[in-house]
Amino acid sequence: MSERWKTKDHNTLFQEKRYLEQAENKQQYEAACSVQQIAETEAFLQTAEYAEKNFNRQAATINPAKACQPLGAVLAGLGFADTLPFVQGSQGCVAYFRSHFARHFKEPVPVVSSSMTEDGAVFGGMRNLIEGLQNCTALYKPKMVAMSTTCMSEVIGDDLKAFIENARMEGAIAEDFPVPFANTPSFVGSHLDGYDNMMRSILSYLSEKDNDLQEKLPTGKINIVPGFETYTGNFAELKRMLNVMGVEYTILGDHSDNFDSPATGEYHYYTGGTSLADAAAAPGAKGTILLQKYSTKKVKKYLEKKWRHETMATFVPIGVRATDKLLESVKQLTGKKIPQELIDERGRVVDAMTDSHAYLHGKRVALAGDPDLLLGLISFCLEVGLEPVHIVCTNGDKNFAAEAEELLRSSPYGVEGKVYAGKDLWHMRSLLLTDPVDFAIGSTHMKFSAKDAGIPLVRIGFPIFDRHHMHRYPIIGYQGTLNVLTLIVNTLLQQLDDDAPDHSFDTVR
Ligand code: SF4
């Protein structure tokens, strides 16, 4: 290849002489620390003394494993057919939501904002909302707009209900055009609360009239609420398992097609999603299974109270035990048997776990992520003999901590496990440096502390920006469990090869 066409990445580009000289010259204007000062600080950050200071930290959060409320609301909105998420706030917030999802899913993300600026912040955002609704419905022709708020519109106290009514009165949208809305202030809670708030709002909007549930006609189906689910492969796996069981179902909030649409040469704003008619009919289902507990707390309460539904909530079903439990719940609600095909899959996963056990047994692991994912991962680790040691959950509350501790205590592999609810990834860094483990599991944000600790990171969770296509492979069900197992054991085997002296660089592991 000619020099002209060679594209250097920044690893090599910035090692060129001109850039090294430039960096050196800049230092005289930057009052930079000396090399020795940097080395001393780095060494201090690895001590138990610093870890104690770090855990006493009150006034700052560093690298939290969480995102903001409206981001979750956007994901909930994208789960419904022909629905456009609309965020009342500034373009900057929405650019963050779009880029966050686009970097993870490698897909465009249709979301609009009311583009509030300084005058909106001073005089209120009503005009922005009304004009925004008029423009986006005219341009993008959605059948529903799912509206959430940002910090700014919450601080100034925008009244969404009144503003949307005014939009109808002014004729900006039709009288009957559906605009479910949720207040999603991001100075409290996280993306999980935003998802929960928006999902509850959409379900109540579509199933009620004047605050009363519409006529409940039996559908013969069950409902599944996936929660803040960022693996499109999990949707495919879930549907496959239900189809194999012969179960009729409605997924309440299926955003998988929006984030995994085929490249046909034409862009469509809306792909797939739960039809609004199916969602409206969902109260007539036999019951509802929630695949995440901590991102659907309000949804669960709503379904039980208003829809009078039998609900079954689980954490992300990773591993044999958790998948068994999910299928048992489906069986209980539908009366369908678990078919031989799934029983055989279960047997294959158990076989694979046994094959890999020698390389997993007793390996110490640190985990970070959202509560439901962490519970699924802890459950999986304990099944295969991995020892979860540090569990950091920025979004975790005391209920999560108690549930995780109980799960850990259910197995001898969990005795060393400690749960850190509300802590961030800078706390995790101290833990990794003062009480080392063999590897870590978490999102891309954990790569820094894993690198500092010199351990491999298995990327599971959200967001994953620096590896491709991970979200396309399921991590739930027996098939997903096999994927998680493969990912972990091969990471450990790679490490074994990397560390092996010549006489132990074996062909067979
Ligand atoms: S935290 Fe608030 S200001 Fe920041 S992106 Fe989220 S909504 Fe916008």
Residues whose N, C-alpha, C, O or C-beta is under 5 A from the ligand:
A	BS01	SF4	C68 C93 Y96 T150 C151 S186
